[in-house]
């Protein structure tokens, strides 16, 4: 079984190819370029390098947010197109869940945060219980100062939100705040693929017609219409 993972919820573009028992290939580029100009060329190169044809793919797993509105739309549209064209399942993986898995088997709770712009962050809290990652709070968007209301114990913070708000978190939470290494702060397509493979085997697939990202808050365009 081969499964493709797509991660475009942040400025980091990432693709990964997994089989049942191993990660075959992963591509990550953490620069500000447009996802839609590089996804398909990178996918074609990755498949060629792996000697695997698109027709051999058994599913497409995609990061569904929260995250960048534009990035999520590009990733999901690409995943939908591939799944429809190849007639294979589409699996959605929440971005914060996959990011939390970058800190494997932490004895402390994990708080992934993504920069939501507008001086806010996307956030939730997770813990490892019985070798599984468990989400303890809903997906939320808030100013980083508000995190103090939710952190009552030592917590590992992870995610690109730390690039902007690490000092605020450190100042507000002091000895409760632990920080993952910088190399762990990027959402990875490999995690999307790994979690997607588990969901695929459990029959947890998305409907192609109705699949939508997790946005949490309305887009700027929607806000303009409401006003």
C-alpha positions, 0 to 999 in steps of 0.5 A: 500500500502506498499513500501520499501526504500533502502539507500546505497549511503553512508557508512550508510546503511538504510532500511525503510518500509512505508504504505500510512499513516505511517512509519512502520519500519526503520533500520540505521547503521552508521558504515563501513561494507559492504552493501551487507552482511546486506541488505537482513538479515535486510530486512527479520528481518524488515518484520518479525517484521512488520508481512508483507510478501515480496509479500505484497510490492507494490514498491521498492524505492532506493537512486540513487545518487550521492554517493559511486559508490559501495554503489549505485551499491549494493543498485540498484542491490538489489532493481532491484532484488527484483522488478523483483522477485516480479514483482513490480515497481522500483522507483529511488530517488536522494540522495541529494533530500532526504537529503535536506528533512531532514530539513523540511520547512526551511526558508533558502535555503538548501545545502546538501553535501556528501563526494565524496572523492578525496577532493571533495563533491557532492552538490546541492542547494534546497529551500522550495516553496509552501510546496515542495522542489525545486532543484535550481542547478544541481547535482555537484561535486567540491572542497569544497572551490568552494562553495563560488561561489554559496552561496549568502545568509544564507544557511543550510548545511547538510550531511556527507561532514560536517564531513570532510569539515565543518571548510572549509565551515564555514571559507569561508562563515562565517555568511551565513553558518548554520549547521543542527544537526548531527542527520540530516546529514545521508541520511534516507531510510524513506525519500527515501520511502516517496518520492518514494511513492509520485513518485509511485502514480504519475507513475514516475517509472524506467525501470528495464533494463535501470535503472542506478545511478546518478554518476556525475563523472566517476569511478576510473576504467573508468578513468584508461581506458581513460588514 
